[in-house]
Amino acid sequence: GDLGPFNPGLPVEVPVWLAINLKQRQKCRLIPPEWMDVGKLEEIRDQERKEDTFTPMPSPYYMELTKLLLNYASDNIPRADEIRTLVKDTWDTRMAKLRLSADSFVRQQEAHAKLDNLTLMEINTAGPFLTQALDHMYKLRTNLQPGESSHSQDF
């Protein structure tokens, strides 16, 4: 599609792919999203640590956006190293919660789980672990020996 014309010095919203492309060609300066601020990220991290459940994230793509913007435009983001650390701390806290939730899910032999406020990247990170855990639970429930398996369950 058509993009532009752009006026020098005036901020404009464009897709991330275009912003990064322009930045790589040194044609623009990126302005980070409002939530990509040390103070706001500290609040998010602290809230995540305080709550037992997953708290809403400022963006469903917070991790992807942080990686892209810090990799390609860290010179345009104030306190980029602190932001990187805060997002990583938040991610680690959420992954620890996810592991504990999965452990509880498996121990209680639940049939379904509610995954409120998780991003797609977080769900995809836990996917392989959960599918293996559920496969092992199935084998234990059906009293199969480790060497035996049902062909319909093997992938």
CORTA-V73604 format. One record per residue. RES is the residue in one small letter. PSI is psi as a letter, one per 20 degrees, with the letter a starting at -180 (NA if undefined). OMEGA is omega in whole degrees, -180 to 180 (* if undefined). BURIAL is b if it has 9 or more other C-alpha atoms within 8 Angstrom, else e. Layout:
res=RES psi=PSI omega=OMEGA burial=BURIAL
res=RES psi=PSI omega=OMEGA burial=BURIAL
This chain:
res=g psi=r omega=180 burial=e
res=d psi=p omega=176 burial=e
res=l psi=p omega=180 burial=e
res=g psi=a omega=3 burial=e
res=p psi=q omega=179 burial=e
res=f psi=q omega=177 burial=e
res=n psi=p omega=-179 burial=e
res=p psi=p omega=175 burial=e
res=g psi=i omega=180 burial=e
res=l psi=p omega=180 burial=e
res=p psi=q omega=178 burial=e
res=v psi=q omega=177 burial=e
res=e psi=p omega=178 burial=e
res=v psi=r omega=176 burial=e
res=p psi=q omega=-177 burial=e
res=v psi=g omega=-178 burial=e
res=w psi=h omega=-180 burial=e
res=l psi=g omega=179 burial=e
res=a psi=g omega=-180 burial=b
res=i psi=g omega=178 burial=b
res=n psi=g omega=179 burial=e
res=l psi=h omega=179 burial=b
res=k psi=g omega=179 burial=b
res=q psi=h omega=178 burial=e
res=r psi=j omega=179 burial=e
res=q psi=l omega=-180 burial=e
res=k psi=i omega=-179 burial=e
res=c psi=r omega=173 burial=e
res=r psi=p omega=-179 burial=e
res=l psi=q omega=174 burial=b
res=i psi=o omega=-178 burial=e
res=p psi=q omega=177 burial=e
res=p psi=q omega=-178 burial=e
res=e psi=h omega=-176 burial=e
res=w psi=i omega=-178 burial=e
res=m psi=m omega=-178 burial=b
res=d psi=p omega=-176 burial=e
res=v psi=g omega=-179 burial=b
res=g psi=g omega=-179 burial=e
res=k psi=h omega=179 burial=b
res=l psi=h omega=175 burial=b
res=e psi=g omega=177 burial=b
res=e psi=g omega=180 burial=e
res=i psi=g omega=180 burial=b
res=r psi=g omega=-178 burial=b
res=d psi=g omega=178 burial=e
res=q psi=g omega=180 burial=b
res=e psi=h omega=179 burial=b
res=r psi=h omega=-176 burial=e
res=k psi=h omega=-175 burial=e
res=e psi=q omega=175 burial=e
res=d psi=h omega=179 burial=e
res=t psi=r omega=179 burial=e
res=f psi=p omega=179 burial=b
res=t psi=q omega=178 burial=e
res=p psi=p omega=178 burial=e
res=m psi=q omega=-177 burial=e
res=p psi=h omega=179 burial=e
res=s psi=q omega=177 burial=e
res=p psi=i omega=180 burial=e
res=y psi=k omega=-174 burial=e
res=y psi=g omega=-178 burial=b
res=m psi=g omega=-179 burial=e
res=e psi=g omega=180 burial=e
res=l psi=g omega=180 burial=e
res=t psi=g omega=-180 burial=b
res=k psi=g omega=-179 burial=e
res=l psi=g omega=-176 burial=b
res=l psi=h omega=179 burial=b
res=l psi=h omega=177 burial=b
res=n psi=h omega=-173 burial=e
res=y psi=i omega=-176 burial=b
res=a psi=k omega=-178 burial=b
res=s psi=h omega=178 burial=b
res=d psi=i omega=178 burial=e
res=n psi=i omega=-176 burial=b
res=i psi=o omega=180 burial=b
res=p psi=p omega=178 burial=e
res=r psi=l omega=-175 burial=e
res=a psi=h omega=-179 burial=b
res=d psi=h omega=178 burial=e
res=e psi=h omega=179 burial=e
res=i psi=g omega=179 burial=b
res=r psi=g omega=-179 burial=b
res=t psi=g omega=-180 burial=e
res=l psi=g omega=179 burial=b
res=v psi=g omega=178 burial=b
res=k psi=g omega=177 burial=e
res=d psi=g omega=179 burial=b
res=t psi=g omega=178 burial=b
res=w psi=g omega=-179 burial=b
res=d psi=g omega=178 burial=e
res=t psi=g omega=-179 burial=b
res=r psi=h omega=178 burial=b
res=m psi=h omega=177 burial=b
res=a psi=g omega=177 burial=e
res=k psi=g omega=-179 burial=b
res=l psi=g omega=178 burial=b
res=r psi=g omega=178 burial=b
res=l psi=g omega=178 burial=e
res=s psi=g omega=179 burial=e
res=a psi=g omega=179 burial=b
res=d psi=g omega=178 burial=e
res=s psi=g omega=179 burial=e
res=f psi=g omega=-178 burial=b
res=v psi=g omega=-178 burial=b
res=r psi=h omega=-178 burial=e
res=q psi=j omega=179 burial=e
res=q psi=l omega=180 burial=e
res=e psi=q omega=179 burial=e
res=a psi=h omega=180 burial=e
res=h psi=r omega=-180 burial=e
res=a psi=q omega=177 burial=e
res=k psi=p omega=-175 burial=e
res=l psi=l omega=-180 burial=e
res=d psi=q omega=173 burial=e
res=n psi=j omega=173 burial=e
res=l psi=q omega=176 burial=b
res=t psi=r omega=180 burial=e
res=l psi=h omega=180 burial=e
res=m psi=h omega=179 burial=e
res=e psi=g omega=178 burial=b
res=i psi=g omega=180 burial=b
res=n psi=h omega=178 burial=e
res=t psi=h omega=-178 burial=e
res=a psi=i omega=-175 burial=b
res=g psi=g omega=-178 burial=e
res=p psi=g omega=179 burial=e
res=f psi=g omega=-178 burial=e
res=l psi=g omega=-180 burial=b
res=t psi=h omega=176 burial=e
res=q psi=g omega=179 burial=e
res=a psi=g omega=179 burial=b
res=l psi=h omega=177 burial=b
res=d psi=g omega=178 burial=b
res=h psi=g omega=177 burial=e
res=m psi=g omega=180 burial=b
res=y psi=g omega=-179 burial=e
res=k psi=h omega=179 burial=b
res=l psi=g omega=-180 burial=e
res=r psi=h omega=-178 burial=e
res=t psi=j omega=177 burial=e
res=n psi=k omega=175 burial=e
res=l psi=q omega=175 burial=b
res=q psi=q omega=-178 burial=e
res=p psi=h omega=-179 burial=e
res=g psi=h omega=-179 burial=e
res=e psi=q omega=174 burial=e
res=s psi=q omega=175 burial=b
res=s psi=p omega=-176 burial=e
res=h psi=h omega=-180 burial=e
res=s psi=i omega=-179 burial=e
res=q psi=i omega=-179 burial=e
res=d psi=p omega=179 burial=e
res=f psi=NA omega=* burial=e
